[in-house]
Amino acid sequence: MQFLPDPARPGEFMNPFMGSIEFADSKDHPQLQVADWAAGATRQWAQWMAGGGGDQFSRDLESVARPWLIDGIWPAPVSET
């Protein structure tokens, strides 16, 4: 990040990121198992939606994935009239 130009200070670079990154194993943190499942499930459903087809599992995920993604992470689609 610090190698990008700072839009608020022309001619200067961004300040270095002051946080730290910690790596963890899902064996040690059950929360990561849930996050991995949620990410995989929504990815599976999004691929089905983008591709216009898919397997029964992808279709079954819609009732869970759609509320998380549409108008959550992604904006709601504009209705075509």
C-alpha positions as CSV (number, residue, x, y, z in Angstrom):
1,M,0.0,0.0,0.0
2,Q,2.8,2.4,0.8
3,F,4.0,2.2,-2.8
4,L,0.8,3.8,-4.1
5,P,0.5,7.5,-4.6
6,D,-1.5,9.3,-2.0
7,P,-4.5,11.0,-3.6
8,A,-4.8,13.4,-0.7
9,R,-1.1,14.4,-0.9
10,P,0.0,14.7,-4.5
11,G,3.6,13.7,-5.1
12,E,3.7,11.6,-1.9
13,F,3.2,8.0,-1.3
14,M,0.6,6.4,1.1
15,N,1.6,5.9,4.7
16,P,2.6,2.3,5.5
17,F,-0.1,0.0,6.8
18,M,0.2,0.0,10.6
19,G,-1.6,-3.3,11.2
20,S,-0.3,-6.8,11.3
21,I,-1.4,-10.0,9.6
22,E,-1.8,-13.2,11.6
23,F,-2.1,-16.6,10.0
24,A,-4.1,-19.3,11.6
25,D,-5.1,-22.9,11.0
26,S,-8.8,-23.8,11.0
27,K,-7.9,-26.9,13.1
28,D,-7.1,-24.5,15.9
29,H,-9.9,-22.0,15.2
30,P,-13.4,-23.4,14.6
31,Q,-14.6,-19.9,13.5
32,L,-12.3,-20.3,10.4
33,Q,-14.1,-23.5,9.5
34,V,-17.4,-21.7,9.5
35,A,-16.0,-18.8,7.5
36,D,-14.5,-21.2,5.0
37,W,-17.8,-23.0,4.6
38,A,-19.7,-19.7,4.1
39,A,-17.1,-18.4,1.5
40,G,-17.2,-21.7,-0.4
41,A,-21.0,-22.0,-0.3
42,T,-21.5,-18.4,-1.6
43,R,-18.8,-19.0,-4.3
44,Q,-20.6,-22.1,-5.4
45,W,-23.9,-20.3,-5.6
46,A,-22.4,-17.3,-7.4
47,Q,-20.8,-19.5,-10.0
48,W,-24.1,-21.2,-10.6
49,M,-25.8,-17.8,-10.9
50,A,-23.1,-16.4,-13.2
51,G,-23.1,-19.4,-15.4
52,G,-26.8,-19.8,-15.8
53,G,-26.9,-23.4,-14.7
54,G,-25.4,-25.7,-12.2
55,D,-26.0,-28.7,-10.0
56,Q,-28.8,-29.2,-7.4
57,F,-26.5,-28.3,-4.5
58,S,-25.8,-24.9,-6.0
59,R,-29.5,-24.3,-6.5
60,D,-30.2,-25.4,-2.9
61,L,-27.7,-22.9,-1.6
62,E,-29.7,-20.0,-2.9
63,S,-31.9,-19.6,0.2
64,V,-28.8,-19.2,2.4
65,A,-26.4,-17.4,0.0
66,R,-28.7,-14.9,-1.5
67,P,-29.5,-13.0,1.7
68,W,-25.8,-12.9,2.6
69,L,-24.8,-11.6,-0.8
70,I,-27.5,-9.7,-2.6
71,D,-27.9,-6.3,-1.0
72,G,-25.4,-7.4,1.6
73,I,-22.0,-7.7,0.0
74,W,-23.3,-7.1,-3.5
75,P,-25.8,-4.3,-4.3
76,A,-29.3,-5.4,-5.2
77,P,-29.8,-5.8,-8.9
78,V,-31.6,-3.1,-10.8
79,S,-34.9,-4.3,-12.1
80,E,-35.2,-4.2,-15.8
81,T,-38.5,-2.6,-16.9
